[in-house]
């Protein structure tokens, strides 16, 4: 059971990627663009001004700014999203400073991060996201690390965002999408294995969907040729296979699928026949080479085949001696002697005529 991460413990999603991109790429871009810096300051000021009518709750002001998302530029979404998502961002510090008395520092920081993730996720779906494909992966990581209320890492919207990042050449997006599908497919296995106290990453009702297993296998197989994630993909494929076995294991309440078992048996049998046939064909083609002949001689000596064949020949000759010659063999011997006699007589007669 150790191979099934989805059934053993929640799979941790590292948030370093989003924090690193926001703290370096996005922050440097904002600092280098005076127009974008002014736009970010205007949004901060607007959030503080809108908060006046909501009991000085600056978070409510940023929620009002969120209503402007459809009209915001791609760069503005990234700038504001990272400003709220990063712990040391000016917007996040505004929220913590003004909300800590009501919510506490931790809750205020989490609320700012979640709201920032929403802006970043909107940026990942923006029409001009092609100018920065890395933003798609940033959007997915931000949503996974700080999901909005009611959302999980198993949602189709997040999986599609990761797939979009993978299609743009970011292999980490393929890994994340496959992991999400694997977790969703394994939802419910932790409860079967560990009991009702187990923690599930995804809703139990979504577990066991074979379409998720097929999609996850396809994604992981596409990474087997990767230089960075080939070993990880192989490990995930093993986890997926183990999860499929657990779903049909009667020990954990599973119901074996006869068609699945039959198909698996046929695939294994055909693959073994192909491998065996290939080995036999290769041995036949190279049977006269020194290497193959030496191998055969060594195997015969090691397995004592020659000794047993000699014993069998001696035993068969001894049995034939006990039974005596068969009537057929006797008749054949007599006929052969008659033919020889006839042939000798003809030769003698021919010789006499010549003399």
Phi, psi and omega per residue, in radians:
X1 nan -0.180 -3.060
X2 -1.165 -0.395 -3.073
X3 -1.386 -0.276 -3.062
X4 -1.657 1.555 -3.084
X5 -1.101 -0.580 -3.126
X6 -1.167 -0.424 -3.116
X7 -1.722 -0.200 -3.062
X8 -1.722 -0.842 -3.067
X9 -2.789 2.744 3.115
X10 -1.035 2.345 3.105
X11 -1.397 2.080 -3.094
X12 -1.289 2.376 3.077
X13 -1.827 1.970 -3.123
X14 -1.152 2.399 -3.122
X15 -1.830 0.143 -3.098
X16 -1.113 -0.563 -3.089
X17 -1.053 -0.914 -3.110
X18 -1.116 -0.736 -3.139
X19 -1.120 -0.671 -3.124
X20 -1.193 -0.793 -3.124
X21 -1.133 -0.736 3.125
X22 -1.155 -0.693 -3.068
X23 -1.343 -0.280 -3.115
X24 -2.078 -1.248 -3.024
X25 -1.055 -0.938 -3.068
X26 -1.212 -0.764 -3.117
X27 -1.107 -0.709 3.126
X28 -1.166 -0.664 3.123
X29 -1.127 -0.714 3.123
X30 -1.140 -0.754 -3.128
X31 -1.133 -0.537 -3.105
X32 -1.478 -0.190 -3.095
X33 -1.994 1.836 -3.089
X34 -1.117 -0.674 -3.136
X35 -1.127 -0.741 3.137
X36 -1.196 -0.628 3.106
X37 -1.115 -0.728 3.113
X38 -1.151 -0.677 3.123
X39 -1.107 -0.693 3.108
X40 -1.145 -0.734 3.101
X41 -1.112 -0.656 3.097
X42 -1.105 -0.701 3.124
X43 -1.195 -0.646 3.068
X44 -1.104 -0.772 -3.130
X45 -1.152 -0.674 3.126
X46 -1.119 -0.684 3.127
X47 -1.141 -0.688 3.136
X48 -1.210 -0.659 3.137
X49 -1.211 -0.708 3.119
X50 -1.175 -0.429 -3.123
X51 -1.258 -0.306 -3.097
X52 -1.083 -0.640 -3.135
X53 -1.459 0.052 -3.136
X54 -2.165 0.697 3.107
X55 1.173 0.604 3.137
X56 1.064 0.445 3.109
X57 -1.504 1.738 -3.084
X58 -1.134 -0.476 3.114
X59 -1.080 -0.684 3.083
X60 -1.100 -0.601 3.096
X61 -1.119 -0.707 3.105
X62 -1.206 -0.533 3.079
X63 -1.176 -0.555 3.061
X64 -1.218 -0.619 3.065
X65 -1.119 -0.558 -3.131
X66 -1.067 -0.498 3.126
X67 -1.142 -0.299 -3.130
X68 -1.596 0.084 -3.073
X69 -0.918 -0.811 -3.112
X70 -1.002 -0.459 -3.108
X71 -1.726 -0.028 -3.085
X72 -1.443 2.599 3.107
X73 -1.321 2.797 -3.125
X74 -1.030 -0.803 -3.125
X75 -1.142 -0.625 3.123
X76 -1.145 -0.687 3.105
X77 -1.095 -0.760 3.131
X78 -1.140 -0.758 -3.096
X79 -1.121 -0.864 -3.130
X80 -1.196 -0.680 3.135
X81 -1.071 -0.815 3.128
X82 -1.231 -0.540 3.100
X83 -1.095 -0.626 3.100
X84 -1.496 -0.591 -3.040
X85 -1.289 -0.724 -3.105
X86 -1.250 2.374 -3.122
X87 -1.104 -0.567 -3.137
X88 -1.691 0.220 3.091
X89 -1.249 2.582 -3.102
X90 -1.082 -0.675 -3.140
X91 -1.177 -0.759 3.115
X92 -1.087 -0.670 3.113
X93 -1.181 -0.603 3.045
X94 -1.035 -0.782 -3.116
X95 -1.135 -0.827 -3.118
X96 -1.101 -0.709 -3.103
X97 -1.113 -0.708 -3.034
X98 -1.670 -0.272 -3.102
X99 -1.860 -0.219 -3.037
X100 -1.078 -0.570 -3.123
X101 -1.163 -0.493 -3.119
X102 -1.664 -0.749 -3.011
X103 -1.852 -0.382 -2.994
X104 1.640 2.661 -3.072
X105 -1.047 -0.810 -3.074
X106 -1.107 -0.809 -3.121
X107 -1.171 -0.660 3.127
X108 -1.157 -0.743 3.119
X109 -1.125 -0.704 3.125
X110 -1.142 -0.689 3.121
X111 -1.135 -0.735 3.111
X112 -1.113 -0.724 -3.135
X113 -1.131 -0.735 3.138
X114 -1.136 -0.704 3.121
X115 -1.183 -0.683 3.082
X116 -1.092 -0.652 3.111
X117 -1.102 -0.584 3.112
X118 -1.159 -0.720 3.089
X119 -1.122 -0.733 3.133
X120 -1.154 -0.654 3.122
X121 -1.156 -0.633 3.068
X122 -1.153 -0.599 3.103
X123 -1.151 -0.617 3.128
X124 -1.136 -0.361 3.126
X125 -1.831 0.124 -3.095
X126 -1.221 2.676 -3.100
X127 -1.132 -0.463 -3.090
X128 -1.798 0.390 -3.116
X129 -1.185 -0.301 -3.127
X130 -1.116 -0.354 3.121
X131 -1.256 -0.289 3.100
X132 -2.564 1.431 -3.117
X133 -0.996 -0.448 3.131
X134 -1.089 -0.394 -3.124
X135 -1.164 -0.474 3.122
X136 -1.157 -0.807 3.088
X137 -1.133 -0.670 3.086
X138 -1.058 -0.728 3.131
X139 -1.090 -0.771 3.138
X140 -1.140 -0.769 -3.133
X141 -1.134 -0.706 3.134
X142 -1.117 -0.756 3.126
X143 -1.138 -0.693 -3.125
X144 -1.180 -0.628 -3.093
X145 -1.460 -0.464 -3.141
X146 -2.425 1.195 -3.083
X147 -1.193 2.593 3.071
X148 -1.221 2.885 -3.135
X149 -0.975 2.292 3.112
X150 1.547 -0.174 -3.136
X151 -1.689 2.674 3.100
X152 -2.331 3.040 3.108
X153 -1.337 -0.011 -3.116
X154 -1.799 0.076 -3.084
X155 -1.230 2.589 3.135
X156 -1.099 -0.601 -3.111
X157 -1.101 -0.710 3.133
X158 -1.233 -0.716 3.136
X159 -1.093 -0.729 3.120
X160 -1.145 -0.598 3.107
X161 -1.162 -0.711 3.094
X162 -1.135 -0.730 3.101
X163 -1.076 -0.663 3.111
X164 -1.108 -0.708 3.085
X165 -1.117 -0.708 3.104
X166 -1.116 -0.661 3.104
X167 -1.161 -0.425 3.105
X168 -1.487 0.069 3.079
X169 1.773 0.035 3.135
X170 -1.597 1.790 -3.068
X171 -1.126 -0.484 3.102
X172 -1.064 -0.546 3.087
X173 -1.112 -0.674 3.089
X174 -1.131 -0.712 3.109
X175 -1.062 -0.836 -3.110
X176 -1.113 -0.725 3.130
X177 -1.116 -0.767 3.107
X178 -1.105 -0.707 3.110
X179 -1.100 -0.723 3.132
X180 -1.115 -0.736 3.112
X181 -1.165 -0.663 3.111
X182 -1.138 -0.734 3.099
X183 -1.108 -0.720 -3.135
X184 -1.190 -0.670 3.096
X185 -1.146 -0.615 -3.117
X186 -1.508 0.016 3.129
X187 -1.074 2.159 -3.102
X188 1.905 -0.396 3.130
X189 -1.220 -0.621 3.123
X190 -1.079 -0.691 3.115
X191 -1.157 -0.693 3.118
X192 -1.143 -0.700 -3.039
X193 -1.450 -0.790 -3.002
X194 -1.750 -0.294 -3.118
X195 1.857 -3.088 -3.048
X196 -1.172 -0.368 -3.122
X197 -1.392 -0.035 -3.108
X198 -1.176 2.644 3.127
X199 -1.747 2.210 3.135
X200 -1.824 2.417 3.092
X201 -1.337 -0.576 -3.087
X202 -2.209 2.909 3.121
X203 -1.093 2.363 -3.074
X204 -1.053 -0.563 -3.076
X205 -1.168 -0.311 -3.139
X206 -1.537 -0.150 -3.067
X207 -1.309 2.714 3.044
X208 1.419 0.132 3.141
X209 -1.329 2.033 -3.096
X210 -1.127 -0.452 3.112
X211 -1.146 -0.631 3.067
X212 -1.137 -0.692 3.125
X213 -1.122 -0.737 3.136
X214 -1.120 -0.776 -3.129
X215 -1.142 -0.728 3.128
X216 -1.120 -0.745 3.137
X217 -1.086 -0.701 3.135
X218 -1.098 -0.736 -3.131
X219 -1.164 -0.789 -3.109
X220 -1.183 -0.636 3.114
X221 -1.134 -0.558 3.121
X222 -1.190 -0.278 -3.132
X223 -1.676 -0.050 -3.110
X224 -1.136 -0.403 3.100
X225 -1.633 0.078 -3.125
X226 -1.374 2.531 3.086
X227 -1.373 -0.445 -3.057
X228 -1.692 -0.565 -2.987
X229 -2.165 0.309 -3.102
X230 -1.151 -0.762 -3.141
X231 -1.190 -0.708 3.105
X232 -1.096 -0.722 3.137
X233 -1.108 -0.712 3.102
X234 -1.098 -0.706 3.109
X235 -1.143 -0.703 3.127
X236 -1.149 -0.636 3.106
X237 -1.125 -0.641 3.067
X238 -1.142 -0.716 3.095
X239 -1.065 -0.746 -3.133
X240 -1.107 -0.758 3.111
X241 -1.090 -0.692 3.110
X242 -1.160 -0.679 3.095
X243 -1.092 -0.706 3.108
X244 -1.100 -0.663 3.105
X245 -1.160 -0.690 -3.134
X246 -1.151 -0.588 -3.128
X247 -1.143 -0.484 -3.115
X248 -1.889 0.125 -3.126
X249 -1.377 2.052 3.134
X250 -1.054 -0.412 -3.134
X251 -1.084 -0.524 -3.126
X252 -1.957 0.473 3.080
X253 1.451 0.221 3.138
X254 -1.449 2.819 3.116
X255 -2.114 1.911 -3.124
X256 -1.028 2.365 3.090
X257 -1.604 2.006 -3.085
X258 -1.050 -0.724 -3.133
X259 -1.130 -0.646 3.110
X260 -1.150 -0.758 -3.137
X261 -1.131 -0.763 3.137
X262 -1.103 -0.756 3.128
X263 -1.106 -0.717 3.120
X264 -1.115 -0.713 3.118
X265 -1.114 -0.751 -3.136
X266 -1.144 -0.711 3.128
X267 -1.106 -0.779 3.135
X268 -1.124 -0.730 -3.125
X269 -1.135 -0.777 -3.131
X270 -1.145 -0.718 3.137
X271 -1.122 -0.679 3.111
X272 -1.180 -0.681 3.107
X273 -1.118 -0.704 3.133
X274 -1.134 -0.773 3.135
X275 -1.130 -0.782 3.122
X276 -1.087 -0.748 3.102
X277 -1.108 -0.678 3.101
X278 -1.127 -0.683 3.116
X279 -1.144 -0.804 3.139
X280 -1.073 -0.752 3.139
X281 -1.107 -0.739 3.132
X282 -1.120 -0.707 3.120
X283 -1.144 -0.656 3.141
X284 -1.182 -0.729 -3.107
X285 -1.155 -0.687 -3.072
X286 -1.830 0.467 -3.057
X287 -1.152 -0.446 -3.078
X288 -1.617 -0.002 3.106
X289 -1.319 2.676 -3.103
X290 -1.086 -0.673 -3.101
X291 -1.083 -0.842 -3.122
X292 -1.160 -0.746 3.137
X293 -1.104 -0.738 3.097
X294 -1.106 -0.659 3.122
X295 -1.116 -0.764 3.125
X296 -1.102 -0.772 3.141
X297 -1.090 -0.714 3.124
X298 -1.117 -0.768 3.127
X299 -1.110 -0.683 3.128
X300 -1.108 -0.696 3.135
X301 -1.224 -0.751 -3.090
X302 -1.184 -0.658 -3.120
X303 -1.568 -0.039 3.107
X304 1.033 0.553 3.135
X305 -1.131 -0.741 -3.121
X306 -1.074 -0.689 3.128
X307 -1.097 -0.819 -3.126
X308 -1.155 -0.634 3.095
X309 -1.135 -0.699 3.095
X310 -1.105 -0.726 3.108
X311 -1.103 -0.734 3.135
X312 -1.111 -0.690 3.118
X313 -1.123 -0.752 3.120
X314 -1.119 -0.713 3.126
X315 -1.122 -0.741 -3.131
X316 -1.137 -0.675 3.103
X317 -1.171 -0.658 3.116
X318 -1.136 -0.727 3.109
X319 -1.128 -0.710 3.112
X320 -1.109 -0.630 3.094
X321 -1.148 -0.714 3.133
X322 -1.121 -0.731 -3.123
X323 -1.303 -0.361 -3.095
X324 1.397 2.961 -3.135
X325 -1.171 2.525 3.125
X326 -1.365 2.787 -3.137
X327 -1.037 -0.617 -3.134
X328 -1.150 -0.790 -3.132
X329 -1.136 -0.639 3.103
X330 -1.114 -0.783 -3.138
X331 -1.097 -0.732 3.127
X332 -1.112 -0.633 3.108
X333 -1.157 -0.755 3.126
X334 -1.102 -0.769 3.138
X335 -1.114 -0.696 3.109
X336 -1.101 -0.688 3.125
X337 -1.155 -0.695 3.106
X338 -1.091 -0.743 3.125
X339 -1.111 -0.671 3.118
X340 -1.152 -0.721 3.130
X341 -1.113 -0.737 3.112
X342 -1.106 -0.717 3.135
X343 -1.139 -0.683 3.122
X344 -1.180 -0.687 3.135
X345 -1.114 -0.719 3.116
X346 -1.108 -0.719 3.129
X347 -1.142 -0.664 3.110
X348 -1.141 -0.766 -3.138
X349 -1.091 -0.721 3.131
X350 -1.124 -0.662 -3.140
X351 -1.155 -0.726 3.127
X352 -1.087 -0.709 3.128
X353 -1.108 -0.646 -3.122
X354 -1.233 -0.527 3.137
X355 -1.482 nan nan
